[in-house]
Amino acid sequence: MLAGIKVIDFSHYLPGPFASLRLADLGAEVIKIEPKTGDRMRELADDYLFDANNKSKKSIALDLKDEQDVQIAQQLIREADVVIESFRPGVMKKLELGYEDVSALNPAIVYCSISGYGQHSRYASFGSHDLNYMALSGVLAQLKAGDRPIHPTMTFADLIGSMHVVEQITAALYARERTGKGCYIDVALVDGLLSMMTNHFVVEHYTGQKNGIPVLAGTVVSYHLYETKDGRYMALAALEAHFWRNFCDAVEKPEWYEGHLSAACDSNSLFLEIKQLFRTKTFQQWMAFAEQVDCCLTPVFETDEAKTWFANNAYRKMIHIDNDQIEVATRYDEHFFTKRTRAPKLNEHGGVHAYDERSIKYCDNA
């Protein structure tokens, strides 16, 4: 879909690389600009994370404080469609690679800056990480055990922010097709979380409820997590009456019909009965039940279980496991994994034969 689009990616760690991975998976040519020491993600988890987030890209190592290397970067940008960077606000401008510099070289460029709080907000210079963005946006307060927030293992701001980046870049490329003009995109990671909180903010504003739509917050018996006999959990989401009736019929409890949206609290005898029912069967037994009864009941999988479940050919081939190697798709395509290539070695595509104002050629140093 993005064949013929060239992306120059100056970003490190996760948000920018995950965004450019998604662009590469859509067919764009992505050239990753790394420092001579490499993207710092190369040092994490024995290269696994770098490899996972940098498939199908090229690597060129440049010292952006060196004038000649900056000229190489500028030449690459002249031939590019998109620039992505994730330095602190103002850094690219100091390197003479800011939007004003770049658009003078290539007026059609789509230039995207990724930061925590945006380029010009009062928090622009604040150092923060995913946990900070989740805390400030209100997302972290939605993940609680009792009154205490749970420390998540998912980096929601990075991942949602990456999708926000791709959304805006593809929209800008579409606009450029109609106008011929490039543009500047200012993406703040916290913005993606704030937009995700839309329903929660609206509900709180008008009703005072702080946990979003009440019926979806685990407050009713038909939409709740239940513990099994062996200490695992099943997710019941039978909000619609027909799903709830299917569940009640399957467990031979038609007298439960009327309690469909009753409170999930220990003062409700029906809730106590349902909790006791789920403790009569093991996780595997409830999984077998869920496959036979159309009632929106699913197991709460751990990472290894979800990986194996969705790698099965019965699903859409989003995960591919080959011996000790694993690939996770960014979108559905039946032939997705035949199109991807491995992540590049540092500066694998950085051997410059020659460059002028029209072209720049590389040798493969691998």
C-alpha positions as CSV (number, residue, x, y, z in Angstrom):
1,M,0.0,0.0,0.0
2,L,2.9,2.4,0.7
3,A,5.3,1.0,-2.0
4,G,7.4,3.8,-3.4
5,I,7.3,5.8,-0.1
6,K,10.7,6.4,1.5
7,V,10.9,7.1,5.2
8,I,14.0,8.4,7.1
9,D,13.7,7.4,10.7
10,F,15.9,9.1,13.3
11,S,14.1,7.7,16.3
12,H,15.2,5.3,19.0
13,Y,13.8,2.8,21.5
14,L,10.1,2.0,20.9
15,P,7.6,4.6,19.8
16,G,9.3,5.8,16.6
17,P,10.7,2.4,15.6
18,F,7.3,0.6,16.2
19,A,5.7,3.3,14.0
20,S,8.2,2.9,11.2
21,L,7.9,-0.9,11.5
22,R,4.2,-0.5,10.7
23,L,5.0,1.7,7.8
24,A,7.6,-0.8,6.5
25,D,5.0,-3.5,6.9
26,L,2.7,-1.4,4.7
27,G,5.4,-1.4,2.0
28,A,7.4,1.7,2.7
29,E,11.2,1.8,2.4
30,V,12.5,2.7,5.8
31,I,16.0,3.9,6.3
32,K,17.0,3.9,10.0
33,I,19.5,6.5,11.0
34,E,21.5,5.3,14.0
35,P,24.4,6.8,15.9
36,K,27.8,5.1,15.4
37,T,27.1,3.2,18.6
38,G,23.7,2.0,17.4
39,D,20.1,2.5,18.6
40,R,20.1,2.0,22.4
41,M,17.4,-0.7,22.0
42,R,20.1,-3.0,20.5
43,E,21.4,-3.3,24.1
44,L,18.1,-4.6,25.5
45,A,17.0,-8.2,25.8
46,D,19.9,-9.7,23.8
47,D,18.8,-7.8,20.6
48,Y,15.3,-9.5,20.7
49,L,13.4,-6.2,21.0
50,F,15.5,-4.4,18.4
51,D,14.9,-7.2,16.0
52,A,11.2,-7.3,16.7
53,N,10.7,-3.6,16.1
54,N,13.1,-3.0,13.1
55,K,12.2,-5.7,10.6
56,S,12.4,-4.8,6.9
57,K,14.5,-1.6,7.5
58,K,17.9,-0.4,6.4
59,S,20.5,0.9,8.8
60,I,22.9,3.8,8.2
61,A,25.1,5.0,11.1
62,L,25.8,8.7,11.2
63,D,27.3,11.1,13.7
64,L,24.8,14.0,13.5
65,K,27.4,16.3,15.2
66,D,29.7,15.7,12.2
67,E,29.1,18.2,9.3
68,Q,29.8,15.6,6.6
69,D,27.4,13.1,8.2
70,V,24.7,15.8,8.5
71,Q,25.2,16.4,4.7
72,I,24.6,12.7,4.1
73,A,21.4,12.9,6.2
74,Q,20.3,16.0,4.3
75,Q,20.8,14.2,1.0
76,L,18.8,11.3,2.1
77,I,16.0,13.6,3.1
78,R,16.0,15.3,-0.3
79,E,14.9,12.0,-1.8
80,A,12.5,11.0,1.0
81,D,8.8,11.3,1.6
82,V,8.7,11.1,5.4
83,V,11.0,12.0,8.3
84,I,10.4,10.7,11.8
85,E,12.4,11.9,14.8
86,S,11.9,11.5,18.6
87,F,14.6,13.7,20.1
88,R,13.7,16.2,22.8
89,P,12.1,19.3,21.4
90,G,14.7,21.6,19.8
91,V,17.4,19.0,19.2
92,M,16.9,18.5,15.5
93,K,16.8,22.2,15.0
94,K,20.3,22.5,16.6
95,L,21.5,19.8,14.3
96,E,20.2,21.8,11.3
97,L,17.7,19.0,10.6
98,G,14.6,20.7,12.0
99,Y,11.4,21.0,9.9
100,E,12.3,24.4,8.6
101,D,15.7,23.2,7.4
102,V,14.3,20.0,5.9
103,S,11.3,21.6,4.2
104,A,13.7,24.0,2.5
105,L,15.5,21.0,1.0
106,N,12.3,19.1,0.2
107,P,9.0,21.1,0.4
108,A,6.9,17.9,-0.1
109,I,8.3,16.2,3.0
110,V,6.0,14.9,5.7
111,Y,7.9,15.5,8.9
112,C,6.8,13.9,12.2
113,S,8.3,14.8,15.6
114,I,7.4,12.4,18.5
115,S,7.8,13.6,22.0
116,G,6.2,13.1,25.4
117,Y,4.2,16.3,25.7
118,G,4.5,18.0,22.3
119,Q,7.0,20.5,21.0
120,H,5.6,23.7,22.6
121,S,3.5,22.7,25.7
122,R,4.6,23.9,29.1
123,Y,5.8,20.3,29.8
124,A,7.8,20.1,26.5
125,S,11.2,19.8,28.3
126,F,10.0,17.3,31.0
127,G,11.8,14.0,31.0
128,S,9.2,11.2,31.3
129,H,8.5,7.6,30.4
130,D,5.5,5.4,29.7
131,L,4.5,5.1,33.3
132,N,4.5,8.9,33.7
133,Y,2.3,9.4,30.6
134,M,-0.2,6.8,31.9
135,A,-0.2,8.3,35.3
136,L,-0.9,11.9,34.1
137,S,-3.5,10.9,31.5
138,G,-5.8,9.1,34.0
139,V,-5.2,5.7,32.3
140,L,-3.2,4.3,35.2
141,A,-6.0,5.1,37.6
142,Q,-8.2,2.7,35.6
143,L,-5.9,-0.2,36.4
144,K,-6.4,-0.8,40.1
145,A,-6.5,-3.6,42.7
146,G,-8.8,-2.0,45.3
147,D,-7.6,1.6,45.6
148,R,-4.0,0.9,44.5
149,P,-3.0,1.4,40.9
150,I,-1.4,-1.7,39.3
151,H,2.0,-1.3,37.6
152,P,1.3,-2.5,34.0
153,T,3.8,-4.5,32.0
154,M,2.4,-3.0,28.8
155,T,3.9,0.4,27.5
156,F,0.5,1.7,26.4
157,A,1.7,5.3,25.6
158,D,4.5,4.1,23.4
159,L,2.4,1.6,21.5
160,I,-0.8,3.7,21.1
161,G,1.4,6.7,20.3
162,S,3.1,4.7,17.5
163,M,-0.3,4.0,15.9
164,H,-1.2,7.7,16.3
165,V,2.0,8.5,14.4
166,V,1.2,6.1,11.5
167,E,-2.4,7.4,11.4
168,Q,-1.3,11.0,11.0
169,I,1.5,10.2,8.5
170,T,-0.7,8.2,6.2
171,A,-3.3,11.0,6.4
172,A,-0.6,13.6,5.5
173,L,0.6,11.5,2.6
174,Y,-3.0,11.3,1.3
175,A,-3.3,15.1,1.6
176,R,-0.1,15.6,-0.2
177,E,-1.4,13.6,-3.1
178,R,-4.1,16.2,-3.5
179,T,-2.2,19.3,-2.7
180,G,1.4,18.5,-3.5
181,K,2.4,20.0,-0.1
182,G,4.2,18.4,2.8
183,C,3.5,19.2,6.4
184,Y,4.8,19.1,10.0
185,I,3.2,16.7,12.5
186,D,3.7,17.2,16.2
187,V,2.8,14.0,18.1
188,A,2.8,13.8,21.9
189,L,2.7,10.3,23.4
190,V,0.3,11.6,26.1
191,D,-2.1,12.7,23.4
192,G,-2.9,9.2,22.3
193,L,-3.7,8.2,25.9
194,L,-5.9,11.3,26.3
195,S,-7.9,10.5,23.2
196,M,-8.3,6.9,24.5
197,M,-9.8,8.3,27.6
198,T,-12.7,10.0,25.7
199,N,-15.5,8.0,27.2
200,H,-14.1,8.1,30.7
201,F,-13.7,11.9,30.6
202,V,-17.2,12.4,29.2
203,V,-18.8,10.0,31.7
204,E,-17.0,11.6,34.6
205,H,-17.8,15.2,33.5
206,Y,-21.6,14.6,33.3
207,T,-22.1,11.9,36.0
208,G,-19.1,12.0,38.4
209,Q,-18.3,8.3,37.7
210,K,-14.6,8.0,37.4
211,N,-14.3,4.5,35.9
212,G,-16.0,5.0,32.5
213,I,-19.2,3.3,31.5
214,P,-20.4,1.6,34.7
215,V,-21.7,-1.6,33.1
216,L,-18.3,-2.1,31.5
217,A,-16.3,-1.6,34.7
218,G,-17.0,-5.1,36.3
219,T,-20.0,-3.8,38.2
220,V,-22.6,-6.3,36.9
221,V,-22.7,-10.1,37.1
222,S,-22.8,-10.7,33.4
223,Y,-19.7,-8.6,32.6
224,H,-17.1,-9.8,35.1
225,L,-13.9,-11.8,35.7
226,Y,-14.5,-15.1,37.6
227,E,-12.0,-17.3,39.3
228,T,-11.9,-21.0,38.4
229,K,-11.3,-24.1,40.6
230,D,-7.6,-24.0,39.9
231,G,-7.1,-20.3,40.5
232,R,-7.2,-19.2,36.9
233,Y,-9.7,-16.6,35.5
234,M,-12.5,-16.5,32.9
235,A,-13.9,-13.4,31.3
236,L,-17.7,-13.4,31.0
237,A,-19.0,-10.5,28.8
238,A,-22.6,-11.6,28.3
239,L,-24.0,-8.0,28.2
240,E,-26.7,-8.8,25.6
241,A,-29.7,-10.6,27.0
242,H,-29.5,-13.5,24.5
243,F,-25.9,-14.2,25.4
244,W,-26.8,-14.2,29.1
245,R,-29.7,-16.5,28.5
246,N,-27.4,-18.9,26.6
247,F,-25.1,-19.0,29.6
248,C,-27.9,-19.5,32.1
249,D,-29.4,-22.3,30.0
250,A,-26.0,-24.0,29.6
251,V,-25.4,-24.1,33.4
252,E,-29.1,-25.1,33.9
253,K,-30.0,-21.9,35.8
254,P,-32.9,-20.3,34.0
255,E,-33.9,-18.6,37.3
256,W,-30.9,-16.4,36.8
257,Y,-32.4,-14.7,33.7
258,E,-33.8,-11.7,35.7
259,G,-30.5,-11.0,37.4
260,H,-28.7,-10.2,34.1
261,L,-27.5,-6.7,35.1
262,S,-27.6,-7.1,38.8
263,A,-24.7,-5.8,40.9
264,A,-21.4,-7.8,41.1
265,C,-21.0,-7.3,44.9
266,D,-21.1,-9.8,47.8
267,S,-24.4,-8.5,49.1
268,N,-26.0,-9.9,45.9
269,S,-26.7,-13.6,46.4
270,L,-26.7,-14.2,42.7
271,F,-23.2,-12.9,42.4
272,L,-22.0,-15.3,45.1
273,E,-23.7,-18.2,43.4
274,I,-22.0,-17.4,40.1
275,K,-18.6,-17.1,41.8
276,Q,-19.2,-20.5,43.4
277,L,-20.3,-22.0,40.1
278,F,-17.0,-20.9,38.4
279,R,-15.0,-22.5,41.2
280,T,-16.6,-25.9,40.5
281,K,-14.7,-26.3,37.2
282,T,-11.1,-26.0,36.2
283,F,-9.7,-23.5,33.7
284,Q,-9.6,-26.2,31.0
285,Q,-13.1,-27.3,31.7
286,W,-14.4,-23.7,31.4
287,M,-12.5,-23.3,28.1
288,A,-14.2,-26.4,26.7
289,F,-17.6,-25.0,27.9
290,A,-16.8,-21.6,26.2
291,E,-16.1,-23.3,22.9
292,Q,-19.5,-25.0,23.0
293,V,-21.8,-22.2,24.4
294,D,-22.3,-18.9,22.6
295,C,-22.2,-16.6,25.6
296,C,-19.1,-14.3,25.3
297,L,-17.0,-16.4,27.7
298,T,-13.2,-16.5,27.1
299,P,-10.1,-17.6,29.1
300,V,-7.7,-15.0,30.5
301,F,-4.6,-16.2,28.9
302,E,-1.0,-15.6,30.0
303,T,1.5,-14.4,27.4
304,D,2.8,-17.9,26.4
305,E,-0.8,-19.2,26.1
306,A,-2.0,-16.3,23.9
307,K,1.1,-16.6,21.7
308,T,0.5,-20.3,21.1
309,W,-3.3,-19.9,20.7
310,F,-3.0,-17.2,18.0
311,A,0.0,-18.9,16.2
312,N,-2.4,-21.7,15.5
313,N,-3.5,-21.8,11.8
314,A,-7.1,-21.7,12.9
315,Y,-6.7,-18.0,13.4
316,R,-5.5,-15.2,11.0
317,K,-1.7,-15.9,11.0
318,M,-0.9,-12.8,13.0
319,I,1.8,-14.8,14.9
320,H,4.3,-17.1,13.2
321,I,6.5,-19.5,15.3
322,D,9.3,-21.4,13.6
323,N,11.3,-23.4,16.0
324,D,13.0,-20.8,18.3
325,Q,12.0,-17.8,16.2
326,I,8.8,-15.8,16.5
327,E,7.2,-13.1,14.3
328,V,4.3,-10.9,15.2
329,A,2.4,-9.1,12.4
330,T,1.3,-5.5,12.6
331,R,-1.7,-6.1,10.4
332,Y,-3.5,-9.0,8.8
333,D,-2.2,-10.2,5.4
334,E,-2.3,-13.9,4.5
335,H,1.2,-13.6,3.0
336,F,2.5,-11.1,5.6
337,F,5.5,-13.1,6.8
338,T,6.8,-13.9,3.3
339,K,7.3,-10.1,2.7
340,R,9.2,-9.2,5.9
341,T,13.0,-9.2,6.0
342,R,15.2,-9.4,9.1
343,A,16.3,-6.3,11.1
344,P,19.5,-4.7,9.8
345,K,22.9,-5.0,11.3
346,L,24.3,-1.7,12.5
347,N,25.3,0.4,9.5
348,E,24.6,-2.5,7.1
349,H,23.5,-0.1,4.4
350,G,25.8,2.8,5.2
351,G,28.8,2.2,2.8
352,V,28.6,5.3,0.7
353,H,30.1,5.0,-2.8
354,A,29.2,8.5,-3.9
355,Y,26.5,11.1,-3.5
356,D,25.5,14.2,-5.3
357,E,22.4,16.3,-5.4
358,R,20.5,13.6,-7.4
359,S,21.5,10.3,-5.8
360,I,23.2,8.4,-3.1
361,K,24.3,4.8,-3.4
362,Y,25.1,2.2,-0.8
363,C,27.0,-1.0,-0.7
364,D,26.0,-3.9,1.5
365,N,28.6,-4.2,4.3
366,A,26.9,-7.3,5.9
